[in-house]
């Protein structure tokens, strides 16, 4: 009998807790924001590639020049290999291999550095968007703001993306 009474009391407490939680959830104000969409629609996002390319302009030019030289040597080998002496052919092939190695050594790190720099700039934009989300959430007294990419369905009245975009644009 004691076990039954304890089980009954525990069940009553659990069900009242669930009902209280459900009632509290109904009172919460929810919002959804498309963070990625906002970042991509900002004019600064389109400018990131241009800014980064400008920063690495000299290195890009050097790689492009070497790449053009590499392509020229390849074409030269294809055109003239039938009439070249074996010594000249070997020299040209060695030159092509050395240039290819140099290009690989420069291209990989350059691409990595450029990608890292682009990500830094994108993080700055993301920070601006997150500040705007926090401000809109505070002003609108939202209890929870979810990222649109994690929410399969949401009614349009819960989407605050446009407000956030306007806030970020105004802050610029």
DSSP file (Angstrom, degrees, kcal/mol; ACC not computed):
  #  RESIDUE AA STRUCTURE BP1 BP2  ACC     N-H-->O    O-->H-N    N-H-->O    O-->H-N    TCO  KAPPA ALPHA  PHI   PSI    X-CA   Y-CA   Z-CA
    1    1 A X     >        0   0    0      0, 0.0     4,-2.3     0, 0.0     5,-0.2   0.000 360.0 360.0 360.0 -38.6    0.0    0.0    0.0
    2    2 A X  H  >  +     0   0    0      1,-0.2     4,-2.6     2,-0.2     5,-0.2   0.893 360.0  50.7 -63.5 -39.3    2.9    2.4    0.8
    3    3 A X  H  > S+     0   0    0      2,-0.2     4,-2.6     1,-0.2    -1,-0.2   0.906 109.9  50.0 -65.3 -42.4    4.4    1.8   -2.7
    4    4 A X  H  > S+     0   0    0      2,-0.2     4,-2.5     1,-0.2    -1,-0.2   0.916 112.1  47.4 -62.4 -42.9    1.1    2.5   -4.3
    5    5 A X  H  X S+     0   0    0     -4,-2.3     4,-2.5     2,-0.2    -2,-0.2   0.917 112.9  48.4 -65.0 -44.2    0.7    5.7   -2.4
    6    6 A X  H  X S+     0   0    0     -4,-2.6     4,-2.7     2,-0.2    -2,-0.2   0.903 112.7  48.7 -63.1 -40.5    4.2    6.8   -3.2
    7    7 A X  H  X S+     0   0    0     -4,-2.6     4,-2.5     2,-0.2    -2,-0.2   0.903 111.5  49.8 -65.2 -42.0    3.7    6.0   -6.9
    8    8 A X  H  X S+     0   0    0     -4,-2.5     4,-2.0     2,-0.2    -2,-0.2   0.906 112.9  46.1 -63.9 -42.5    0.5    7.9   -6.9
    9    9 A X  H  X S+     0   0    0     -4,-2.5     4,-2.5     2,-0.2    -2,-0.2   0.922 113.0  49.5 -66.5 -44.6    2.1   11.0   -5.3
   10   10 A X  H  X S+     0   0    0     -4,-2.7     4,-2.6     1,-0.2    -2,-0.2   0.903 111.2  50.2 -61.7 -40.9    5.1   10.8   -7.6
   11   11 A X  H  X S+     0   0    0     -4,-2.5     4,-2.6     2,-0.2    -1,-0.2   0.890 110.3  49.7 -63.8 -39.9    2.7   10.6  -10.6
   12   12 A X  H  X S+     0   0    0     -4,-2.0     4,-2.1     2,-0.2    -2,-0.2   0.906 112.4  47.1 -66.2 -42.0    0.7   13.6   -9.4
   13   13 A X  H  X S+     0   0    0     -4,-2.5     4,-2.1     2,-0.2    -2,-0.2   0.927 113.6  48.5 -65.0 -44.2    3.9   15.7   -8.9
   14   14 A X  H  X S+     0   0    0     -4,-2.6     4,-2.3     1,-0.2    -2,-0.2   0.919 112.4  47.4 -63.3 -44.8    5.2   14.7  -12.3
   15   15 A X  H  X S+     0   0    0     -4,-2.6     4,-2.4     1,-0.2    -1,-0.2   0.881 111.8  49.9 -67.8 -36.1    2.0   15.5  -14.1
   16   16 A X  H  X S+     0   0    0     -4,-2.1     4,-2.3     2,-0.2    -1,-0.2   0.875 110.5  51.1 -68.6 -34.3    1.6   18.8  -12.4
   17   17 A X  H  X S+     0   0    0     -4,-2.1     4,-2.5     2,-0.2    -2,-0.2   0.914 110.9  48.3 -66.1 -41.8    5.2   19.7  -13.3
   18   18 A X  H  X S+     0   0    0     -4,-2.3     4,-2.5     2,-0.2    -2,-0.2   0.906 112.3  48.3 -64.8 -41.6    4.5   18.7  -17.0
   19   19 A X  H  X S+     0   0    0     -4,-2.4     4,-2.4     2,-0.2    -1,-0.2   0.895 111.7  49.9 -65.6 -39.4    1.4   20.8  -17.0
   20   20 A X  H  X S+     0   0    0     -4,-2.3     4,-2.5     2,-0.2    -2,-0.2   0.919 111.7  48.4 -64.1 -43.3    3.2   23.8  -15.5
   21   21 A X  H  X S+     0   0    0     -4,-2.5     4,-2.4     2,-0.2    -2,-0.2   0.909 112.1  48.9 -63.6 -42.6    6.0   23.4  -18.1
   22   22 A X  H  X S+     0   0    0     -4,-2.5     4,-1.8     2,-0.2    -1,-0.2   0.899 111.8  48.9 -64.2 -40.6    3.5   23.3  -20.9
   23   23 A X  H  X S+     0   0    0     -4,-2.4     4,-1.1     1,-0.2    -2,-0.2   0.901 112.1  48.7 -66.6 -39.5    1.6   26.3  -19.6
   24   24 A X  H  X S+     0   0    0     -4,-2.5     4,-0.6     1,-0.2     3,-0.4   0.892 108.8  53.6 -66.8 -38.0    4.9   28.2  -19.3
   25   25 A X  H >< S+     0   0    0     -4,-2.4     3,-0.8     1,-0.2    -1,-0.2   0.864 104.8  54.8 -64.4 -35.1    5.9   27.2  -22.8
   26   26 A X  H 3< S+     0   0    0     -4,-1.8    -1,-0.2     1,-0.2    -2,-0.2   0.803 106.7  52.0 -68.4 -26.9    2.6   28.6  -24.1
   27   27 A X  H 3< S+     0   0    0     -4,-1.1    -1,-0.2    -3,-0.4    -2,-0.2   0.571  89.2 103.1 -84.3  -9.3    3.4   31.9  -22.5
   28   28 A X    <<  -     0   0    0     -3,-0.8     2,-0.6    -4,-0.6   114,-0.1  -0.467  69.7-132.4 -77.6 145.4    6.9   32.2  -24.1
   29   29 A X        -     0   0    0    112,-0.2   114,-2.3    -2,-0.2   115,-1.8  -0.878  26.7-163.6 -99.3 121.9    7.4   34.5  -27.0
   30   30 A X  E     -a  144   0A   0     -2,-0.6     2,-0.3   113,-0.2   115,-0.2  -0.792  10.2-178.7-108.9 147.3    9.4   32.7  -29.8
   31   31 A X  E     -a  145   0A   0    113,-2.1   115,-2.9    -2,-0.3     2,-0.4  -0.966  12.0-152.8-138.8 156.9   11.2   34.2  -32.8
   32   32 A X  E     -ab 146 159A   0    126,-2.7   128,-2.9    -2,-0.3   129,-0.5  -0.990  10.8-171.8-131.0 139.6   13.1   32.7  -35.7
   33   33 A X  E     -a  147   0A   0    113,-2.5   115,-2.9    -2,-0.4     2,-1.2  -0.997  23.9-138.7-135.9 138.1   15.9   34.4  -37.7
   34   34 A X     >  +     0   0    0     -2,-0.4     4,-2.2   113,-0.2     5,-0.2  -0.721  28.1 174.8 -93.4  85.2   17.7   33.4  -40.9
   35   35 A X  H  > S+     0   0    0     -2,-1.2     4,-2.6     1,-0.2     5,-0.2   0.922  76.3  47.5 -61.5 -48.0   21.2   34.3  -39.8
   36   36 A X  H  > S+     0   0    0      1,-0.2     4,-2.4     2,-0.2    -1,-0.2   0.903 111.8  50.6 -62.7 -41.4   22.9   32.9  -43.0
   37   37 A X  H  > S+     0   0    0      2,-0.2     4,-1.4     1,-0.2    -1,-0.2   0.891 111.1  48.8 -63.3 -39.6   20.4   34.6  -45.3
   38   38 A X  H  X S+     0   0    0     -4,-2.2     4,-0.8     2,-0.2     3,-0.2   0.940 111.2  49.0 -65.8 -47.1   21.0   37.9  -43.5
   39   39 A X  H >< S+     0   0    0     -4,-2.6     3,-0.8     1,-0.2     6,-0.3   0.917 112.5  48.8 -59.5 -43.4   24.7   37.7  -43.7
   40   40 A X  H 3< S+     0   0    0     -4,-2.4    -1,-0.2     1,-0.2    -2,-0.2   0.786 108.6  53.8 -68.5 -26.8   24.6   36.8  -47.4
   41   41 A X  H 3< S+     0   0    0     -4,-1.4    -1,-0.2    -3,-0.2    -2,-0.2   0.584  85.0 103.0 -86.2  -8.5   22.2   39.6  -48.2
   42   42 A X  S XX S-     0   0    0     -3,-0.8     4,-0.9    -4,-0.8     3,-0.9  -0.514  75.2-132.7 -73.0 140.3   24.5   42.3  -46.7
   43   43 A X  H 3> S+     0   0    0      1,-0.2     4,-1.1    -2,-0.2     3,-0.2   0.823 105.7  62.6 -62.2 -29.5   26.5   44.3  -49.2
   44   44 A X  H 3> S+     0   0    0      1,-0.2     4,-0.9     2,-0.2    -1,-0.2   0.817  94.5  61.7 -65.2 -29.8   29.6   43.8  -47.1
   45   45 A X  H X> S+     0   0    0     -3,-0.9     3,-0.7    -6,-0.3     4,-0.5   0.912 103.7  48.2 -63.4 -41.8   29.4   40.0  -47.7
   46   46 A X  H 3X S+     0   0    0     -4,-0.9     4,-0.5    -3,-0.2     3,-0.3   0.802 110.3  53.5 -67.8 -27.8   29.7   40.6  -51.5
   47   47 A X  H 3X S+     0   0    0     -4,-1.1     4,-2.6     1,-0.2    -1,-0.2   0.650  86.8  82.6 -81.7 -15.6   32.7   42.8  -50.9
   48   48 A X  H <X S+     0   0    0     -4,-0.9     4,-2.7    -3,-0.7     5,-0.3   0.920  90.4  49.2 -57.7 -47.2   34.6   40.3  -48.8
   49   49 A X  H  X S+     0   0    0     -4,-0.5     4,-2.5    -3,-0.3    -1,-0.2   0.898 112.5  48.4 -61.0 -40.5   36.1   38.5  -51.8
   50   50 A X  H  X S+     0   0    0     -4,-0.5     4,-2.1     2,-0.2    -1,-0.2   0.901 112.1  48.8 -66.1 -40.8   37.2   41.7  -53.4
   51   51 A X  H  X S+     0   0    0     -4,-2.6     4,-1.9     2,-0.2    -2,-0.2   0.935 114.0  45.3 -64.5 -46.6   38.8   43.0  -50.1
   52   52 A X  H  X S+     0   0    0     -4,-2.7     4,-1.7     1,-0.2    -2,-0.2   0.909 111.8  51.8 -65.5 -42.1   40.7   39.7  -49.6
   53   53 A X  H  < S+     0   0    0     -4,-2.5    -1,-0.2    -5,-0.3    -2,-0.2   0.893 109.4  51.3 -61.1 -39.1   41.8   39.5  -53.2
   54   54 A X  H >< S+     0   0    0     -4,-2.1     3,-1.0     1,-0.2     4,-0.2   0.872 107.6  52.3 -64.8 -37.2   43.1   43.1  -52.9
   55   55 A X  H 3< S+     0   0    0     -4,-1.9     3,-0.2     1,-0.2    -1,-0.2   0.841 117.8  36.7 -67.5 -33.1   45.1   42.1  -49.8
   56   56 A X  T 3X S+     0   0    0     -4,-1.7     4,-2.6     1,-0.2    -1,-0.2   0.107  82.2 121.4-105.2  20.4   46.7   39.2  -51.5
   57   57 A X  H <> S+     0   0    0     -3,-1.0     4,-2.5     1,-0.2     5,-0.2   0.876  72.9  48.1 -54.5 -46.7   47.1   40.9  -54.9
   58   58 A X  H  > S+     0   0    0     -4,-0.2     4,-2.2    -3,-0.2    -1,-0.2   0.912 113.7  46.3 -64.6 -42.9   50.9   40.7  -55.1
   59   59 A X  H  > S+     0   0    0      2,-0.2     4,-2.3     1,-0.2    -1,-0.2   0.895 112.8  50.4 -66.9 -39.2   50.9   37.0  -54.2
   60   60 A X  H  X S+     0   0    0     -4,-2.6     4,-2.7     2,-0.2    -2,-0.2   0.921 110.2  50.3 -63.4 -43.5   48.1   36.2  -56.6
   61   61 A X  H  X S+     0   0    0     -4,-2.5     4,-2.5    -5,-0.2    -2,-0.2   0.906 109.7  50.8 -61.7 -42.1   49.9   38.1  -59.4
   62   62 A X  H  X S+     0   0    0     -4,-2.2     4,-2.3     2,-0.2    -1,-0.2   0.922 112.3  46.2 -62.1 -44.6   53.1   36.1  -58.7
   63   63 A X  H  X S+     0   0    0     -4,-2.3     4,-2.4     2,-0.2    -2,-0.2   0.906 112.6  50.8 -65.2 -41.3   51.2   32.8  -58.9
   64   64 A X  H  X S+     0   0    0     -4,-2.7     4,-2.4     2,-0.2    -2,-0.2   0.902 110.0  50.0 -63.3 -40.7   49.4   33.8  -62.1
   65   65 A X  H  X S+     0   0    0     -4,-2.5     4,-2.2     2,-0.2    -2,-0.2   0.928 113.3  45.3 -63.4 -45.4   52.7   34.8  -63.7
   66   66 A X  H  X S+     0   0    0     -4,-2.3     4,-2.5     1,-0.2    -2,-0.2   0.869 111.5  53.5 -66.5 -35.6   54.3   31.5  -62.8
   67   67 A X  H  X S+     0   0    0     -4,-2.4     4,-2.6     2,-0.2    -2,-0.2   0.900 108.5  49.2 -65.4 -41.2   51.2   29.7  -63.9
   68   68 A X  H  X S+     0   0    0     -4,-2.4     4,-2.4     2,-0.2    -2,-0.2   0.911 111.8  49.0 -63.5 -41.9   51.3   31.4  -67.3
   69   69 A X  H  X S+     0   0    0     -4,-2.2     4,-2.4     2,-0.2    -2,-0.2   0.906 110.6  51.2 -63.6 -41.4   55.0   30.5  -67.6
   70   70 A X  H  X S+     0   0    0     -4,-2.5     4,-2.3     2,-0.2    -2,-0.2   0.939 111.1  47.2 -60.0 -48.9   54.2   26.9  -66.7
   71   71 A X  H  X S+     0   0    0     -4,-2.6     4,-2.4     1,-0.2    -2,-0.2   0.885 111.0  52.4 -61.8 -39.2   51.4   26.7  -69.4
   72   72 A X  H  X S+     0   0    0     -4,-2.4     4,-2.5     2,-0.2    -1,-0.2   0.926 110.0  48.0 -62.1 -45.0   53.8   28.2  -71.9
   73   73 A X  H  X S+     0   0    0     -4,-2.4     4,-2.5     2,-0.2    -2,-0.2   0.882 110.5  51.6 -65.3 -38.2   56.5   25.6  -71.2
   74   74 A X  H  X S+     0   0    0     -4,-2.3     4,-2.3     2,-0.2    -1,-0.2   0.941 112.3  45.9 -61.8 -47.3   53.9   22.8  -71.4
   75   75 A X  H  X S+     0   0    0     -4,-2.4     4,-2.7     1,-0.2     5,-0.2   0.894 111.3  52.7 -63.6 -39.4   52.7   24.0  -74.8
   76   76 A X  H  X S+     0   0    0     -4,-2.5     4,-3.0     1,-0.2     5,-0.2   0.918 109.1  49.3 -62.2 -43.4   56.3   24.5  -76.0
   77   77 A X  H  X S+     0   0    0     -4,-2.5     4,-1.4     1,-0.2    -2,-0.2   0.912 112.8  47.5 -62.9 -41.8   57.1   20.9  -75.0
   78   78 A X  H  < S+     0   0    0     -4,-2.3     4,-0.3     2,-0.2    -2,-0.2   0.900 117.9  41.5 -65.7 -40.6   54.0   19.6  -76.8
   79   79 A X  H  < S+     0   0    0     -4,-2.7     3,-0.3     1,-0.2    -2,-0.2   0.922 127.4  27.3 -72.7 -44.9   54.8   21.7  -80.0
   80   80 A X  H >X S+     0   0    0     -4,-3.0     4,-1.1    -5,-0.2     3,-0.8   0.386  87.0  99.9-106.0   3.2   58.5   21.2  -80.2
   81   81 A X  T 3< S+     0   0    0     -4,-1.4     3,-0.3     1,-0.3    -1,-0.2   0.835  81.7  56.5 -62.5 -31.3   59.2   17.8  -78.5
   82   82 A X  T 34 S+     0   0    0     -3,-0.3    -1,-0.3    -4,-0.3    -2,-0.1   0.821 115.4  36.6 -69.2 -29.6   59.4   16.0  -81.9
   83   83 A X  T <4 S+     0   0    0     -3,-0.8    -1,-0.2    -4,-0.1    -2,-0.2   0.475  98.0 100.2-102.1  -3.3   62.2   18.4  -83.1
   84   84 A X  S  < S-     0   0    0     -4,-1.1     2,-0.1    -3,-0.3    -3,-0.0  -0.479  74.6-115.0 -83.9 152.6   64.1   18.8  -79.8
   85   85 A X     >  -     0   0    0     -2,-0.2     4,-2.5     1,-0.1     5,-0.2  -0.435  31.3-110.1 -75.5 161.0   67.2   17.0  -78.8
   86   86 A X  H  > S+     0   0    0      1,-0.2     4,-2.3     2,-0.2     5,-0.2   0.860 118.8  52.6 -62.7 -35.6   67.0   14.7  -75.9
   87   87 A X  H  > S+     0   0    0      2,-0.2     4,-2.3     1,-0.2    -1,-0.2   0.937 111.7  44.5 -66.1 -47.4   69.1   17.0  -73.8
   88   88 A X  H  > S+     0   0    0      1,-0.2     4,-2.4     2,-0.2    -2,-0.2   0.891 113.3  51.7 -64.0 -39.1   66.9   20.0  -74.5
   89   89 A X  H  X S+     0   0    0     -4,-2.5     4,-2.5     2,-0.2    -1,-0.2   0.913 110.5  47.9 -63.8 -43.9   63.8   18.0  -73.9
   90   90 A X  H  X S+     0   0    0     -4,-2.3     4,-2.6     2,-0.2    -2,-0.2   0.902 111.1  51.2 -64.8 -41.3   65.1   16.8  -70.6
   91   91 A X  H  X S+     0   0    0     -4,-2.3     4,-2.4     2,-0.2    -2,-0.2   0.928 111.9  46.8 -60.1 -46.0   66.0   20.4  -69.5
   92   92 A X  H  X S+     0   0    0     -4,-2.4     4,-2.4     2,-0.2    -2,-0.2   0.903 112.1  49.9 -64.9 -41.8   62.6   21.6  -70.4
   93   93 A X  H  X S+     0   0    0     -4,-2.5     4,-2.5     2,-0.2    -1,-0.2   0.907 111.5  49.0 -63.5 -41.4   60.9   18.8  -68.6
   94   94 A X  H  X S+     0   0    0     -4,-2.6     4,-2.5     2,-0.2    -2,-0.2   0.895 110.9  50.6 -63.6 -39.9   63.0   19.5  -65.5
   95   95 A X  H  X S+     0   0    0     -4,-2.4     4,-2.3     2,-0.2    -2,-0.2   0.904 110.9  48.9 -63.7 -41.7   62.1   23.1  -65.7
   96   96 A X  H  X S+     0   0    0     -4,-2.4     4,-2.5     2,-0.2    -2,-0.2   0.914 111.8  48.7 -64.3 -43.9   58.4   22.3  -66.0
   97   97 A X  H  X S+     0   0    0     -4,-2.5     4,-2.3     2,-0.2    -2,-0.2   0.912 112.1  48.4 -64.2 -43.2   58.6   19.9  -63.0
   98   98 A X  H  X S+     0   0    0     -4,-2.5     4,-2.3     2,-0.2    -1,-0.2   0.910 113.3  47.4 -63.5 -42.1   60.5   22.5  -60.9
   99   99 A X  H  X S+     0   0    0     -4,-2.3     4,-2.5     2,-0.2    -2,-0.2   0.884 110.6  52.2 -67.4 -38.4   57.9   25.2  -61.8
  100  100 A X  H  X S+     0   0    0     -4,-2.5     4,-2.3     2,-0.2    -2,-0.2   0.913 110.1  48.7 -63.1 -42.4   55.0   22.9  -61.0
  101  101 A X  H  X S+     0   0    0     -4,-2.3     4,-2.3     2,-0.2    -2,-0.2   0.916 111.3  49.8 -63.1 -43.9   56.5   22.1  -57.6
  102  102 A X  H  X S+     0   0    0     -4,-2.3     4,-1.7     1,-0.2     5,-0.2   0.910 110.3  50.8 -61.3 -43.0   57.0   25.9  -56.9
  103  103 A X  H  X S+     0   0    0     -4,-2.5     4,-3.3     1,-0.2     5,-0.3   0.921 110.4  48.7 -61.8 -43.7   53.4   26.6  -58.0
  104  104 A X  H  X S+     0   0    0     -4,-2.3     4,-1.6     1,-0.2     5,-0.3   0.896 110.0  52.1 -63.7 -39.0   52.1   23.9  -55.6
  105  105 A X  H  X S+     0   0    0     -4,-2.3     4,-0.5     1,-0.2    -1,-0.2   0.812 119.1  35.7 -67.1 -29.9   54.2   25.2  -52.8
  106  106 A X  H  X S+     0   0    0     -4,-1.7     4,-1.7    -5,-0.2    -2,-0.2   0.843 114.2  54.0 -91.1 -37.8   52.8   28.7  -53.3
  107  107 A X  H  X S+     0   0    0     -4,-3.3     4,-2.7    -5,-0.2     5,-0.2   0.919 104.6  52.8 -68.0 -45.6   49.2   28.0  -54.3
  108  108 A X  H  X S+     0   0    0     -4,-1.6     4,-2.2    -5,-0.3     5,-0.2   0.957 114.1  39.8 -57.7 -56.2   48.2   25.8  -51.3
  109  109 A X  H  X S+     0   0    0     -4,-0.5     4,-2.9    -5,-0.3    -1,-0.2   0.870 114.6  54.7 -63.1 -35.0   49.2   28.2  -48.6
  110  110 A X  H  X S+     0   0    0     -4,-1.7     4,-2.6     2,-0.2    -1,-0.2   0.941 109.7  46.1 -63.4 -46.3   47.9   31.2  -50.5
  111  111 A X  H  X S+     0   0    0     -4,-2.7     4,-2.5     1,-0.2    -1,-0.2   0.905 113.8  49.5 -62.1 -40.7   44.5   29.6  -50.9
  112  112 A X  H  X S+     0   0    0     -4,-2.2     4,-2.5    -5,-0.2    -2,-0.2   0.922 111.9  47.7 -64.6 -44.5   44.5   28.6  -47.2
  113  113 A X  H  X S+     0   0    0     -4,-2.9     4,-2.3     2,-0.2    -2,-0.2   0.904 112.9  48.6 -63.1 -41.6   45.5   32.2  -46.1
  114  114 A X  H  X S+     0   0    0     -4,-2.6     4,-2.4    -5,-0.2    -2,-0.2   0.912 111.8  49.1 -65.2 -41.9   42.8   33.7  -48.3
  115  115 A X  H  X S+     0   0    0     -4,-2.5     4,-2.3     2,-0.2    -2,-0.2   0.909 111.0  50.1 -64.7 -42.0   40.2   31.4  -47.0
  116  116 A X  H  X S+     0   0    0     -4,-2.5     4,-2.0     1,-0.2    -1,-0.2   0.916 111.3  49.0 -60.9 -43.5   41.2   32.1  -43.4
  117  117 A X  H  X S+     0   0    0     -4,-2.3     4,-2.0     2,-0.2    -2,-0.2   0.897 109.9  51.0 -64.8 -41.2   41.0   35.8  -44.1
  118  118 A X  H  X S+     0   0    0     -4,-2.4     4,-2.5     1,-0.2    -1,-0.2   0.907 109.1  51.5 -62.1 -41.4   37.6   35.5  -45.7
  119  119 A X  H  X S+     0   0    0     -4,-2.3     4,-2.4     2,-0.2    -1,-0.2   0.878 106.5  54.2 -64.7 -37.0   36.3   33.6  -42.7
  120  120 A X  H  X S+     0   0    0     -4,-2.0     4,-1.7     2,-0.2    -1,-0.2   0.938 110.8  45.7 -60.0 -46.0   37.6   36.3  -40.4
  121  121 A X  H  X S+     0   0    0     -4,-2.0     4,-1.8     1,-0.2    -2,-0.2   0.889 111.9  51.3 -65.3 -39.0   35.6   38.9  -42.3
  122  122 A X  H  X S+     0   0    0     -4,-2.5     4,-2.5     1,-0.2    -1,-0.2   0.872 106.5  54.7 -66.4 -36.1   32.5   36.7  -42.3
  123  123 A X  H  X S+     0   0    0     -4,-2.4     4,-2.3     2,-0.2    -1,-0.2   0.872 104.7  54.6 -64.3 -35.8   32.8   36.3  -38.6
  124  124 A X  H  X S+     0   0    0     -4,-1.7     4,-1.9     2,-0.2    -2,-0.2   0.936 110.1  45.8 -61.4 -45.7   32.8   40.1  -38.2
  125  125 A X  H  X S+     0   0    0     -4,-1.8     4,-2.3     1,-0.2    -2,-0.2   0.907 110.6  53.3 -63.3 -41.0   29.5   40.2  -40.1
  126  126 A X  H  X S+     0   0    0     -4,-2.5     4,-2.6     1,-0.2    -1,-0.2   0.882 106.1  54.0 -61.9 -37.6   28.1   37.4  -38.1
  127  127 A X  H  X S+     0   0    0     -4,-2.3     4,-2.1     2,-0.2    -1,-0.2   0.906 107.8  49.5 -62.1 -41.8   29.0   39.3  -34.9
  128  128 A X  H  X S+     0   0    0     -4,-1.9     4,-2.0     2,-0.2    -2,-0.2   0.908 111.8  48.8 -62.4 -41.7   27.0   42.3  -36.2
  129  129 A X  H  X S+     0   0    0     -4,-2.3     4,-2.5     1,-0.2    -2,-0.2   0.916 110.3  50.6 -64.9 -43.0   24.1   40.1  -37.0
  130  130 A X  H  X S+     0   0    0     -4,-2.6     4,-2.4     1,-0.2    -1,-0.2   0.874 108.5  52.2 -66.1 -35.7   24.1   38.5  -33.6
  131  131 A X  H  X S+     0   0    0     -4,-2.1     4,-2.2     2,-0.2    -1,-0.2   0.913 110.7  48.4 -63.1 -41.5   24.2   41.9  -31.9
  132  132 A X  H  X S+     0   0    0     -4,-2.0     4,-2.8     2,-0.2     5,-0.2   0.891 109.6  52.2 -66.1 -39.2   21.2   42.9  -33.9
  133  133 A X  H  X S+     0   0    0     -4,-2.5     4,-2.9     1,-0.2     5,-0.2   0.938 110.3  48.7 -61.1 -46.2   19.4   39.7  -33.0
  134  134 A X  H  X S+     0   0    0     -4,-2.4     4,-2.3     2,-0.2    -2,-0.2   0.901 112.7  48.0 -61.4 -40.5   20.1   40.3  -29.3
  135  135 A X  H  X S+     0   0    0     -4,-2.2     4,-2.8     2,-0.2     5,-0.2   0.939 114.0  45.3 -66.6 -46.8   18.8   43.9  -29.6
  136  136 A X  H  X S+     0   0    0     -4,-2.8     4,-2.8     1,-0.2    -2,-0.2   0.901 113.4  51.4 -63.1 -40.5   15.6   42.9  -31.5
  137  137 A X  H  <>S+     0   0    0     -4,-2.9     5,-2.5    -5,-0.2     4,-0.4   0.901 112.6  45.5 -64.0 -40.5   15.0   40.0  -29.0
  138  138 A X  H ><5S+     0   0    0     -4,-2.3     3,-0.7    -5,-0.2    -2,-0.2   0.930 115.7  45.5 -68.4 -44.8   15.4   42.4  -26.0
  139  139 A X  H 3<5S+     0   0    0     -4,-2.8    -2,-0.2     1,-0.2    -1,-0.2   0.889 118.5  42.5 -65.5 -39.0   13.2   45.1  -27.5
  140  140 A X  T 3<5S-     0   0    0     -4,-2.8    -1,-0.2    -5,-0.2    -2,-0.2   0.438 108.1-126.1 -87.6   1.0   10.5   42.6  -28.6
  141  141 A X  T < 5 +     0   0    0     -3,-0.7     2,-0.3    -4,-0.4  -112,-0.2   0.898  43.1 176.3  54.2  46.6   10.8   40.7  -25.3
  142  142 A X      < -     0   0    0     -5,-2.5    -1,-0.2    -6,-0.2  -112,-0.2  -0.641  24.8-162.1 -80.2 136.7   11.4   37.4  -27.0
  143  143 A X  S    S+     0   0    0   -114,-2.3     2,-0.4    -2,-0.3  -113,-0.2   0.825  78.6  17.6 -83.9 -35.6   12.1   34.5  -24.7
  144  144 A X  E     -a   30   0A   0   -115,-1.8  -113,-2.1    -7,-0.0     2,-0.5  -0.999  59.4-170.5-141.1 134.0   13.7   32.3  -27.4
  145  145 A X  E     -a   31   0A   0     -2,-0.4     2,-0.3  -115,-0.2  -113,-0.2  -0.987  16.7-163.4-124.4 120.6   15.1   33.1  -30.8
  146  146 A X  E     -a   32   0A   0   -115,-2.9  -113,-2.5    -2,-0.5     2,-0.4  -0.697  24.9-108.3-102.9 153.6   15.9   30.1  -33.0
  147  147 A X  E >   -a   33   0A   0     -2,-0.3     3,-1.7  -115,-0.2     4,-0.4  -0.660  24.9-133.6 -78.1 133.7   18.0   29.9  -36.1
  148  148 A X  G >  S+     0   0    0   -115,-2.9     3,-1.3    -2,-0.4  -114,-0.2   0.814 102.5  63.8 -58.9 -33.3   15.9   29.4  -39.2
  149  149 A X  G 3  S+     0   0    0   -116,-0.3    -1,-0.3     1,-0.3  -115,-0.1   0.711 104.4  47.2 -67.8 -18.4   18.2   26.6  -40.5
  150  150 A X  G <  S+     0   0    0     -3,-1.7     2,-0.6     1,-0.1    -1,-0.3   0.421  99.9  77.4 -99.1   0.2   17.3   24.4  -37.5
  151  151 A X    <   -     0   0    0     -3,-1.3     3,-0.1    -4,-0.4    -1,-0.1  -0.921  59.7-166.1-116.3 109.8   13.6   25.0  -37.7
  152  152 A X  S    S+     0   0    0     -2,-0.6     2,-0.4     1,-0.2    -1,-0.1   0.833  77.1  15.3 -66.3 -31.5   11.8   23.0  -40.4
  153  153 A X        +     0   0    0      2,-0.0     2,-0.3     0, 0.0    -1,-0.2  -0.999  64.1 163.6-144.7 139.6    8.6   25.1  -40.3
  154  154 A X        -     0   0    0     -2,-0.4     2,-0.2    -3,-0.1     5,-0.0  -0.976  38.4-113.5-151.5 141.8    7.7   28.4  -38.8
  155  155 A X    >   -     0   0    0     -2,-0.3     3,-2.0     1,-0.1     4,-0.4  -0.498  33.5-117.9 -71.1 145.0    4.8   30.8  -39.3
  156  156 A X  G >  S+     0   0    0      1,-0.3     3,-1.2     2,-0.2    -1,-0.1   0.790 110.1  66.3 -57.0 -29.7    5.8   34.0  -41.0
  157  157 A X  G 3  S+     0   0    0      1,-0.3    -1,-0.3     3,-0.0    -2,-0.0   0.690  99.2  52.8 -69.3 -14.9    4.8   36.1  -38.0
  158  158 A X  G <  S+     0   0    0     -3,-2.0  -126,-2.7  -127,-0.1     2,-0.6   0.561  85.7  99.9 -92.0  -9.4    7.5   34.5  -35.9
  159  159 A X  B <   +b   32   0A   0     -3,-1.2     3,-0.2    -4,-0.4  -126,-0.2  -0.678  41.6 174.1 -83.7 118.0   10.3   35.3  -38.4
  160  160 A X     >  +     0   0    0   -128,-2.9     4,-2.2    -2,-0.6     5,-0.2   0.174  45.0 112.4-106.1  15.7   12.2   38.4  -37.3
  161  161 A X  H  > S+     0   0    0   -129,-0.5     4,-2.8     1,-0.2     5,-0.2   0.890  75.3  51.1 -58.3 -43.5   14.9   38.2  -40.0
  162  162 A X  H  > S+     0   0    0      1,-0.2     4,-2.5    -3,-0.2    -1,-0.2   0.899 109.6  50.4 -63.9 -40.3   13.7   41.4  -41.8
  163  163 A X  H  > S+     0   0    0      2,-0.2     4,-2.1     1,-0.2    -1,-0.2   0.907 112.0  47.9 -62.5 -41.7   13.9   43.4  -38.6
  164  164 A X  H  X S+     0   0    0     -4,-2.2     4,-2.7     2,-0.2     5,-0.2   0.917 110.5  51.4 -66.2 -43.1   17.4   42.1  -37.9
  165  165 A X  H  X S+     0   0    0     -4,-2.8     4,-2.6     1,-0.2     5,-0.2   0.923 111.0  48.1 -59.9 -44.5   18.5   42.9  -41.5
  166  166 A X  H  X S+     0   0    0     -4,-2.5     4,-2.5     1,-0.2    -1,-0.2   0.895 111.5  50.9 -62.1 -40.2   17.1   46.4  -41.1
  167  167 A X  H  X S+     0   0    0     -4,-2.1     4,-1.9     2,-0.2    -2,-0.2   0.917 112.4  45.3 -64.2 -44.7   18.9   46.8  -37.7
  168  168 A X  H  X S+     0   0    0     -4,-2.7     4,-1.0     2,-0.2    -2,-0.2   0.918 114.3  48.8 -66.3 -42.9   22.3   45.6  -39.1
  169  169 A X  H >< S+     0   0    0     -4,-2.6     3,-0.5    -5,-0.2    -2,-0.2   0.899 112.0  49.1 -63.3 -41.1   21.9   47.9  -42.2
  170  170 A X  H 3< S+     0   0    0     -4,-2.5    -1,-0.2     1,-0.2    -2,-0.2   0.850 106.3  56.8 -66.6 -34.9   21.0   50.8  -40.0
  171  171 A X  H 3<        0   0    0     -4,-1.9    -1,-0.2     1,-0.3    -2,-0.2   0.720 360.0 360.0 -70.0 -21.3   24.0   50.2  -37.8
  172  172 A X    <<        0   0    0     -4,-1.0    -1,-0.3    -3,-0.5    -2,-0.2   0.500 360.0 360.0 -72.1 360.0   26.4   50.4  -40.7
